[in-house]
Amino acid sequence: MTAIYKDREIGTFTINTRSSDPADYWAAFAGLVKLTDSYDFDGMLCFSANETLVDPWLAAHYLILNSRRLIPIVATNPVYLHPFAAAKMVSSFAYMHGRKTILNLITGASRRDREVLNDPIDHDDRYTRLGEYARIMKSLLTDPKMMDFEGRYYKLSSAVLSPTPPPALHPGFLVAGHSDAAIRTAGLVDAVHLRMLGPKLEEDLPEAAGGLGIHLGIIAREDEDAAWAAAKAHYPHDPEVEGILEYMMEGSDSVWKRRLYEKTLERGDAKPEYWLEPFGQLRADCPYLVGAHERLAEILAAHIEKGADWIILDLPDEQEEFENTAKTLRLAYELLGIEAKKGEAPATA
């Protein structure tokens, strides 16, 4: 569903299932891959955390083998994998399948996960390490010459990666976060900067040298009442979960998660379409937009006009939700006077 708007390439991506149940996780993931491919989205974000049931690199490999053109966005955390090994995975995908990879560079927000792995580095220093990590990967994947690198966290001597992917298959980079350290790191490595939508919706989006992404969920129907009925059926309120969310926030130093959590407590000062119940129920890491196709299309079109290049969508794994979301996106493109390039993956990321 790639589109061109004012010489900017607009990409749309989905995300992997959040299920933690081994009995249904893999079936849900496989179903999401099929739906994402069938509705001409551009790729899928594959998560990484201590509790993730399938390693994101293996999930990415499945996605490549079982789709026509989808690009995997692989969550990549320095604590799990050396930058040379991560670069080798990107190179291998390009060599074996002729498919590019996008790296979602993460630091890991769960304090408990870092304690388990004895990774005591503080918030801003983890972004410093992440910057070194990305610079090493970029050099290895774009320059066939031997590489020397000496930083605070990594040292390489005469490192060379073979084969080096052709330019069309060089990886894209994505850095999410609202902290100054996250924004600085995204700019340093020319990565797409991923943000959450604010509750007022009309707020301007910041400029980002490598491009800007927004992360949200969508529940759309022909009219607002039908959309809200579907949303509350998917995410019924469970008061027992509220205490768990509070406990989890105590173990996170993520700036954007903290902001979302504070908004769930305020329960006000938001546009009628802006809904945080899935986040409050631990079923999403982003706000949801709920409403009629035309209204949500207006919101998405406005954010593309403001500078959003990537739209990363949290969607229930049902065909009806993909169908309604695809319709909303098509309407947004029509409002902007652009046409989706059906069946074509983004040329750049």
Contacts in CASP RR format, 6 or more apart in sequence:
PFRMAT RR
TARGET T0000
AUTHOR 0000-0000-0000
METHOD contacts of the structure
MODEL  1
MTAIYKDREIGTFTINTRSSDPADYWAAFAGLVKLTDSYDFDGMLCFSAN
ETLVDPWLAAHYLILNSRRLIPIVATNPVYLHPFAAAKMVSSFAYMHGRK
TILNLITGASRRDREVLNDPIDHDDRYTRLGEYARIMKSLLTDPKMMDFE
GRYYKLSSAVLSPTPPPALHPGFLVAGHSDAAIRTAGLVDAVHLRMLGPK
LEEDLPEAAGGLGIHLGIIAREDEDAAWAAAKAHYPHDPEVEGILEYMME
GSDSVWKRRLYEKTLERGDAKPEYWLEPFGQLRADCPYLVGAHERLAEIL
AAHIEKGADWIILDLPDEQEEFENTAKTLRLAYELLGIEAKKGEAPATA
1 11 0 8 1.000
1 12 0 8 1.000
1 39 0 8 1.000
1 40 0 8 1.000
1 41 0 8 1.000
1 42 0 8 1.000
1 326 0 8 1.000
1 329 0 8 1.000
1 340 0 8 1.000
1 342 0 8 1.000
2 9 0 8 1.000
2 10 0 8 1.000
2 11 0 8 1.000
2 12 0 8 1.000
2 42 0 8 1.000
2 340 0 8 1.000
2 341 0 8 1.000
2 343 0 8 1.000
2 344 0 8 1.000
2 345 0 8 1.000
2 346 0 8 1.000
3 9 0 8 1.000
3 10 0 8 1.000
3 11 0 8 1.000
3 333 0 8 1.000
3 338 0 8 1.000
3 339 0 8 1.000
3 340 0 8 1.000
3 341 0 8 1.000
4 10 0 8 1.000
4 338 0 8 1.000
4 341 0 8 1.000
5 304 0 8 1.000
5 336 0 8 1.000
5 338 0 8 1.000
8 307 0 8 1.000
8 309 0 8 1.000
9 309 0 8 1.000
9 346 0 8 1.000
9 347 0 8 1.000
9 348 0 8 1.000
10 304 0 8 1.000
10 308 0 8 1.000
10 309 0 8 1.000
10 310 0 8 1.000
10 311 0 8 1.000
10 338 0 8 1.000
11 42 0 8 1.000
11 309 0 8 1.000
11 310 0 8 1.000
11 311 0 8 1.000
11 346 0 8 1.000
12 41 0 8 1.000
12 42 0 8 1.000
12 310 0 8 1.000
12 311 0 8 1.000
12 312 0 8 1.000
12 313 0 8 1.000
12 329 0 8 1.000
13 41 0 8 1.000
13 42 0 8 1.000
13 43 0 8 1.000
13 44 0 8 1.000
13 45 0 8 1.000
13 71 0 8 1.000
13 73 0 8 1.000
13 310 0 8 1.000
13 311 0 8 1.000
13 312 0 8 1.000
13 313 0 8 1.000
14 32 0 8 1.000
14 35 0 8 1.000
14 36 0 8 1.000
14 41 0 8 1.000
14 43 0 8 1.000
14 44 0 8 1.000
14 45 0 8 1.000
14 312 0 8 1.000
14 313 0 8 1.000
14 314 0 8 1.000
14 315 0 8 1.000
15 44 0 8 1.000
15 45 0 8 1.000
15 47 0 8 1.000
15 312 0 8 1.000
15 313 0 8 1.000
15 314 0 8 1.000
15 315 0 8 1.000
16 29 0 8 1.000
16 32 0 8 1.000
16 44 0 8 1.000
16 45 0 8 1.000
16 46 0 8 1.000
16 47 0 8 1.000
16 56 0 8 1.000
16 59 0 8 1.000
17 25 0 8 1.000
17 28 0 8 1.000
17 29 0 8 1.000
17 32 0 8 1.000
17 317 0 8 1.000
18 47 0 8 1.000
18 283 0 8 1.000
18 284 0 8 1.000
19 25 0 8 1.000
19 28 0 8 1.000
19 53 0 8 1.000
20 51 0 8 1.000
20 53 0 8 1.000
22 53 0 8 1.000
25 53 0 8 1.000
25 54 0 8 1.000
26 53 0 8 1.000
26 54 0 8 1.000
28 317 0 8 1.000
29 54 0 8 1.000
29 59 0 8 1.000
29 62 0 8 1.000
30 62 0 8 1.000
30 66 0 8 1.000
31 317 0 8 1.000
32 44 0 8 1.000
32 317 0 8 1.000
33 44 0 8 1.000
33 62 0 8 1.000
33 63 0 8 1.000
33 66 0 8 1.000
33 67 0 8 1.000
33 70 0 8 1.000
34 66 0 8 1.000
35 317 0 8 1.000
35 319 0 8 1.000
35 322 0 8 1.000
36 43 0 8 1.000
36 44 0 8 1.000
36 67 0 8 1.000
36 70 0 8 1.000
36 322 0 8 1.000
37 66 0 8 1.000
37 67 0 8 1.000
37 68 0 8 1.000
37 69 0 8 1.000
37 70 0 8 1.000
38 322 0 8 1.000
39 322 0 8 1.000
39 323 0 8 1.000
39 325 0 8 1.000
39 326 0 8 1.000
40 326 0 8 1.000
40 340 0 8 1.000
40 342 0 8 1.000
40 343 0 8 1.000
41 70 0 8 1.000
41 313 0 8 1.000
42 70 0 8 1.000
42 71 0 8 1.000
42 345 0 8 1.000
42 346 0 8 1.000
43 63 0 8 1.000
43 67 0 8 1.000
43 70 0 8 1.000
43 71 0 8 1.000
43 72 0 8 1.000
43 73 0 8 1.000
43 345 0 8 1.000
44 63 0 8 1.000
44 70 0 8 1.000
44 72 0 8 1.000
44 73 0 8 1.000
45 73 0 8 1.000
45 75 0 8 1.000
45 104 0 8 1.000
45 312 0 8 1.000
46 56 0 8 1.000
46 57 0 8 1.000
46 59 0 8 1.000
46 60 0 8 1.000
46 63 0 8 1.000
46 72 0 8 1.000
46 73 0 8 1.000
46 74 0 8 1.000
46 75 0 8 1.000
47 56 0 8 1.000
47 75 0 8 1.000
48 55 0 8 1.000
48 56 0 8 1.000
48 74 0 8 1.000
48 75 0 8 1.000
48 76 0 8 1.000
48 77 0 8 1.000
48 80 0 8 1.000
48 106 0 8 1.000
49 108 0 8 1.000
49 110 0 8 1.000
49 113 0 8 1.000
50 110 0 8 1.000
50 113 0 8 1.000
50 116 0 8 1.000
50 117 0 8 1.000
56 74 0 8 1.000
56 75 0 8 1.000
56 76 0 8 1.000
57 74 0 8 1.000
57 89 0 8 1.000
59 72 0 8 1.000
60 72 0 8 1.000
60 74 0 8 1.000
60 93 0 8 1.000
60 101 0 8 1.000
61 93 0 8 1.000
63 70 0 8 1.000
63 72 0 8 1.000
64 70 0 8 1.000
64 72 0 8 1.000
64 93 0 8 1.000
64 97 0 8 1.000
64 99 0 8 1.000
65 97 0 8 1.000
68 343 0 8 1.000
69 343 0 8 1.000
69 344 0 8 1.000
69 345 0 8 1.000
70 345 0 8 1.000
71 99 0 8 1.000
71 100 0 8 1.000
71 101 0 8 1.000
71 102 0 8 1.000
71 345 0 8 1.000
71 346 0 8 1.000
71 349 0 8 1.000
72 93 0 8 1.000
72 99 0 8 1.000
72 101 0 8 1.000
72 102 0 8 1.000
73 101 0 8 1.000
73 102 0 8 1.000
73 103 0 8 1.000
73 104 0 8 1.000
73 174 0 8 1.000
73 312 0 8 1.000
74 89 0 8 1.000
74 101 0 8 1.000
74 102 0 8 1.000
74 103 0 8 1.000
74 104 0 8 1.000
75 104 0 8 1.000
75 106 0 8 1.000
76 86 0 8 1.000
76 103 0 8 1.000
76 104 0 8 1.000
76 105 0 8 1.000
76 106 0 8 1.000
76 133 0 8 1.000
77 106 0 8 1.000
77 107 0 8 1.000
77 108 0 8 1.000
78 107 0 8 1.000
78 126 0 8 1.000
78 129 0 8 1.000
78 130 0 8 1.000
78 133 0 8 1.000
78 153 0 8 1.000
79 108 0 8 1.000
79 114 0 8 1.000
79 117 0 8 1.000
79 119 0 8 1.000
83 132 0 8 1.000
83 133 0 8 1.000
83 134 0 8 1.000
83 136 0 8 1.000
83 137 0 8 1.000
83 140 0 8 1.000
83 154 0 8 1.000
84 136 0 8 1.000
84 140 0 8 1.000
84 156 0 8 1.000
84 159 0 8 1.000
84 161 0 8 1.000
86 103 0 8 1.000
86 133 0 8 1.000
86 137 0 8 1.000
87 136 0 8 1.000
87 137 0 8 1.000
87 140 0 8 1.000
87 141 0 8 1.000
87 161 0 8 1.000
88 161 0 8 1.000
89 101 0 8 1.000
90 101 0 8 1.000
90 103 0 8 1.000
90 137 0 8 1.000
90 141 0 8 1.000
90 165 0 8 1.000
90 171 0 8 1.000
91 141 0 8 1.000
91 161 0 8 1.000
91 162 0 8 1.000
91 163 0 8 1.000
91 164 0 8 1.000
91 165 0 8 1.000
93 99 0 8 1.000
93 100 0 8 1.000
93 101 0 8 1.000
94 100 0 8 1.000
94 101 0 8 1.000
94 163 0 8 1.000
94 165 0 8 1.000
94 166 0 8 1.000
94 169 0 8 1.000
95 163 0 8 1.000
95 165 0 8 1.000
98 169 0 8 1.000
99 169 0 8 1.000
100 165 0 8 1.000
100 168 0 8 1.000
100 169 0 8 1.000
100 170 0 8 1.000
100 171 0 8 1.000
100 172 0 8 1.000
100 349 0 8 1.000
101 171 0 8 1.000
101 172 0 8 1.000
102 171 0 8 1.000
102 172 0 8 1.000
102 173 0 8 1.000
102 174 0 8 1.000
102 349 0 8 1.000
103 134 0 8 1.000
103 137 0 8 1.000
103 171 0 8 1.000
103 172 0 8 1.000
103 173 0 8 1.000
103 174 0 8 1.000
104 174 0 8 1.000
104 175 0 8 1.000
104 176 0 8 1.000
104 194 0 8 1.000
105 130 0 8 1.000
105 131 0 8 1.000
105 133 0 8 1.000
105 134 0 8 1.000
105 173 0 8 1.000
105 174 0 8 1.000
105 175 0 8 1.000
105 185 0 8 1.000
105 189 0 8 1.000
105 191 0 8 1.000
106 130 0 8 1.000
106 176 0 8 1.000
107 123 0 8 1.000
107 126 0 8 1.000
107 127 0 8 1.000
107 129 0 8 1.000
107 130 0 8 1.000
108 114 0 8 1.000
108 126 0 8 1.000
109 252 0 8 1.000
109 253 0 8 1.000
109 254 0 8 1.000
109 257 0 8 1.000
110 251 0 8 1.000
110 252 0 8 1.000
111 251 0 8 1.000
111 252 0 8 1.000
111 253 0 8 1.000
112 251 0 8 1.000
114 120 0 8 1.000
114 121 0 8 1.000
121 129 0 8 1.000
123 179 0 8 1.000
123 181 0 8 1.000
123 253 0 8 1.000
124 179 0 8 1.000
124 181 0 8 1.000
127 179 0 8 1.000
127 181 0 8 1.000
127 182 0 8 1.000
127 184 0 8 1.000
127 185 0 8 1.000
128 152 0 8 1.000
128 153 0 8 1.000
128 181 0 8 1.000
128 185 0 8 1.000
129 152 0 8 1.000
129 153 0 8 1.000
129 154 0 8 1.000
130 175 0 8 1.000
130 185 0 8 1.000
131 185 0 8 1.000
131 188 0 8 1.000
131 189 0 8 1.000
132 149 0 8 1.000
132 151 0 8 1.000
132 152 0 8 1.000
132 153 0 8 1.000
132 154 0 8 1.000
133 153 0 8 1.000
133 154 0 8 1.000
134 173 0 8 1.000
134 185 0 8 1.000
134 188 0 8 1.000
134 189 0 8 1.000
134 191 0 8 1.000
135 149 0 8 1.000
135 188 0 8 1.000
135 189 0 8 1.000
136 147 0 8 1.000
136 149 0 8 1.000
136 154 0 8 1.000
136 156 0 8 1.000
137 171 0 8 1.000
138 173 0 8 1.000
138 189 0 8 1.000
139 147 0 8 1.000
139 149 0 8 1.000
140 147 0 8 1.000
140 159 0 8 1.000
140 160 0 8 1.000
140 161 0 8 1.000
140 164 0 8 1.000
141 161 0 8 1.000
141 164 0 8 1.000
141 165 0 8 1.000
141 170 0 8 1.000
141 171 0 8 1.000
142 164 0 8 1.000
142 167 0 8 1.000
142 170 0 8 1.000
143 164 0 8 1.000
144 160 0 8 1.000
144 161 0 8 1.000
144 162 0 8 1.000
144 164 0 8 1.000
145 160 0 8 1.000
146 158 0 8 1.000
146 159 0 8 1.000
146 160 0 8 1.000
147 156 0 8 1.000
147 158 0 8 1.000
147 159 0 8 1.000
147 160 0 8 1.000
148 156 0 8 1.000
148 157 0 8 1.000
148 158 0 8 1.000
148 159 0 8 1.000
149 155 0 8 1.000
149 156 0 8 1.000
149 159 0 8 1.000
150 156 0 8 1.000
165 171 0 8 1.000
168 347 0 8 1.000
171 349 0 8 1.000
172 191 0 8 1.000
172 192 0 8 1.000
172 349 0 8 1.000
173 189 0 8 1.000
173 190 0 8 1.000
173 191 0 8 1.000
173 192 0 8 1.000
174 191 0 8 1.000
174 192 0 8 1.000
174 194 0 8 1.000
174 310 0 8 1.000
175 182 0 8 1.000
175 185 0 8 1.000
175 186 0 8 1.000
175 187 0 8 1.000
175 189 0 8 1.000
175 191 0 8 1.000
175 192 0 8 1.000
175 193 0 8 1.000
175 194 0 8 1.000
176 182 0 8 1.000
176 193 0 8 1.000
176 194 0 8 1.000
176 195 0 8 1.000
176 215 0 8 1.000
176 256 0 8 1.000
177 183 0 8 1.000
177 193 0 8 1.000
177 194 0 8 1.000
177 195 0 8 1.000
177 254 0 8 1.000
177 255 0 8 1.000
177 256 0 8 1.000
178 195 0 8 1.000
178 196 0 8 1.000
178 255 0 8 1.000
178 256 0 8 1.000
178 259 0 8 1.000
179 255 0 8 1.000
179 256 0 8 1.000
182 193 0 8 1.000
182 255 0 8 1.000
183 193 0 8 1.000
183 206 0 8 1.000
183 208 0 8 1.000
185 191 0 8 1.000
186 192 0 8 1.000
186 193 0 8 1.000
186 208 0 8 1.000
186 210 0 8 1.000
187 193 0 8 1.000
187 208 0 8 1.000
187 209 0 8 1.000
187 210 0 8 1.000
190 209 0 8 1.000
190 210 0 8 1.000
191 210 0 8 1.000
192 208 0 8 1.000
192 210 0 8 1.000
192 211 0 8 1.000
192 212 0 8 1.000
192 213 0 8 1.000
192 309 0 8 1.000
192 310 0 8 1.000
192 349 0 8 1.000
193 206 0 8 1.000
193 208 0 8 1.000
193 210 0 8 1.000
193 211 0 8 1.000
193 212 0 8 1.000
193 213 0 8 1.000
194 212 0 8 1.000
194 213 0 8 1.000
194 214 0 8 1.000
194 215 0 8 1.000
194 310 0 8 1.000
194 312 0 8 1.000
195 205 0 8 1.000
195 206 0 8 1.000
195 212 0 8 1.000
195 213 0 8 1.000
195 214 0 8 1.000
195 215 0 8 1.000
195 256 0 8 1.000
196 214 0 8 1.000
196 215 0 8 1.000
196 216 0 8 1.000
196 256 0 8 1.000
196 259 0 8 1.000
196 260 0 8 1.000
196 286 0 8 1.000
196 287 0 8 1.000
197 214 0 8 1.000
197 215 0 8 1.000
197 216 0 8 1.000
197 274 0 8 1.000
197 286 0 8 1.000
197 287 0 8 1.000
197 289 0 8 1.000
197 303 0 8 1.000
198 274 0 8 1.000
198 287 0 8 1.000
199 263 0 8 1.000
199 268 0 8 1.000
199 269 0 8 1.000
199 270 0 8 1.000
199 271 0 8 1.000
199 274 0 8 1.000
199 287 0 8 1.000
200 269 0 8 1.000
200 270 0 8 1.000
200 271 0 8 1.000
201 271 0 8 1.000
201 273 0 8 1.000
201 274 0 8 1.000
201 299 0 8 1.000
201 302 0 8 1.000
202 302 0 8 1.000
204 306 0 8 1.000
205 212 0 8 1.000
205 214 0 8 1.000
205 303 0 8 1.000
205 306 0 8 1.000
205 307 0 8 1.000
205 308 0 8 1.000
206 212 0 8 1.000
211 307 0 8 1.000
211 309 0 8 1.000
211 310 0 8 1.000
212 307 0 8 1.000
212 308 0 8 1.000
212 309 0 8 1.000
212 310 0 8 1.000
213 308 0 8 1.000
213 309 0 8 1.000
213 310 0 8 1.000
213 311 0 8 1.000
213 312 0 8 1.000
214 303 0 8 1.000
214 308 0 8 1.000
214 310 0 8 1.000
214 311 0 8 1.000
214 312 0 8 1.000
215 285 0 8 1.000
215 286 0 8 1.000
215 312 0 8 1.000
215 314 0 8 1.000
216 286 0 8 1.000
216 287 0 8 1.000
216 288 0 8 1.000
216 289 0 8 1.000
216 311 0 8 1.000
216 312 0 8 1.000
216 313 0 8 1.000
216 314 0 8 1.000
217 278 0 8 1.000
217 284 0 8 1.000
217 286 0 8 1.000
217 287 0 8 1.000
217 288 0 8 1.000
217 289 0 8 1.000
217 313 0 8 1.000
217 314 0 8 1.000
217 315 0 8 1.000
218 288 0 8 1.000
218 289 0 8 1.000
218 290 0 8 1.000
218 296 0 8 1.000
218 313 0 8 1.000
218 315 0 8 1.000
218 321 0 8 1.000
218 324 0 8 1.000
218 325 0 8 1.000
218 328 0 8 1.000
219 227 0 8 1.000
219 228 0 8 1.000
219 230 0 8 1.000
219 231 0 8 1.000
219 234 0 8 1.000
219 288 0 8 1.000
219 289 0 8 1.000
219 290 0 8 1.000
219 291 0 8 1.000
219 316 0 8 1.000
219 321 0 8 1.000
219 324 0 8 1.000
220 227 0 8 1.000
220 289 0 8 1.000
220 290 0 8 1.000
220 291 0 8 1.000
220 292 0 8 1.000
220 293 0 8 1.000
220 296 0 8 1.000
220 324 0 8 1.000
220 325 0 8 1.000
220 327 0 8 1.000
220 328 0 8 1.000
221 227 0 8 1.000
221 229 0 8 1.000
221 230 0 8 1.000
221 291 0 8 1.000
221 292 0 8 1.000
221 293 0 8 1.000
221 324 0 8 1.000
222 292 0 8 1.000
222 293 0 8 1.000
223 292 0 8 1.000
224 290 0 8 1.000
224 291 0 8 1.000
224 292 0 8 1.000
224 295 0 8 1.000
227 290 0 8 1.000
227 291 0 8 1.000
227 292 0 8 1.000
228 290 0 8 1.000
228 291 0 8 1.000
230 321 0 8 1.000
231 275 0 8 1.000
231 277 0 8 1.000
231 288 0 8 1.000
231 290 0 8 1.000
232 277 0 8 1.000
234 278 0 8 1.000
234 316 0 8 1.000
235 277 0 8 1.000
235 278 0 8 1.000
235 281 0 8 1.000
235 283 0 8 1.000
235 288 0 8 1.000
237 277 0 8 1.000
237 281 0 8 1.000
238 281 0 8 1.000
241 280 0 8 1.000
241 281 0 8 1.000
241 282 0 8 1.000
242 280 0 8 1.000
244 282 0 8 1.000
245 261 0 8 1.000
245 264 0 8 1.000
245 280 0 8 1.000
245 282 0 8 1.000
246 261 0 8 1.000
248 282 0 8 1.000
249 257 0 8 1.000
249 258 0 8 1.000
249 261 0 8 1.000
252 258 0 8 1.000
257 285 0 8 1.000
260 276 0 8 1.000
260 279 0 8 1.000
260 286 0 8 1.000
260 287 0 8 1.000
261 279 0 8 1.000
261 280 0 8 1.000
263 270 0 8 1.000
263 276 0 8 1.000
264 276 0 8 1.000
264 279 0 8 1.000
264 280 0 8 1.000
270 276 0 8 1.000
273 289 0 8 1.000
273 290 0 8 1.000
273 291 0 8 1.000
273 295 0 8 1.000
273 296 0 8 1.000
273 299 0 8 1.000
274 287 0 8 1.000
274 288 0 8 1.000
274 289 0 8 1.000
275 287 0 8 1.000
275 288 0 8 1.000
275 289 0 8 1.000
275 290 0 8 1.000
276 287 0 8 1.000
276 288 0 8 1.000
277 288 0 8 1.000
278 284 0 8 1.000
278 288 0 8 1.000
278 314 0 8 1.000
279 285 0 8 1.000
279 286 0 8 1.000
279 287 0 8 1.000
284 314 0 8 1.000
285 314 0 8 1.000
286 314 0 8 1.000
288 314 0 8 1.000
289 296 0 8 1.000
289 299 0 8 1.000
293 324 0 8 1.000
293 327 0 8 1.000
293 328 0 8 1.000
293 331 0 8 1.000
294 331 0 8 1.000
296 328 0 8 1.000
296 332 0 8 1.000
297 328 0 8 1.000
297 329 0 8 1.000
297 331 0 8 1.000
297 332 0 8 1.000
297 334 0 8 1.000
297 335 0 8 1.000
298 332 0 8 1.000
298 335 0 8 1.000
300 311 0 8 1.000
300 328 0 8 1.000
300 329 0 8 1.000
300 332 0 8 1.000
301 332 0 8 1.000
301 333 0 8 1.000
301 335 0 8 1.000
301 336 0 8 1.000
303 311 0 8 1.000
304 311 0 8 1.000
304 332 0 8 1.000
304 336 0 8 1.000
305 336 0 8 1.000
311 329 0 8 1.000
313 325 0 8 1.000
315 321 0 8 1.000
315 322 0 8 1.000
315 325 0 8 1.000
329 340 0 8 1.000
330 340 0 8 1.000
333 339 0 8 1.000
333 340 0 8 1.000
END
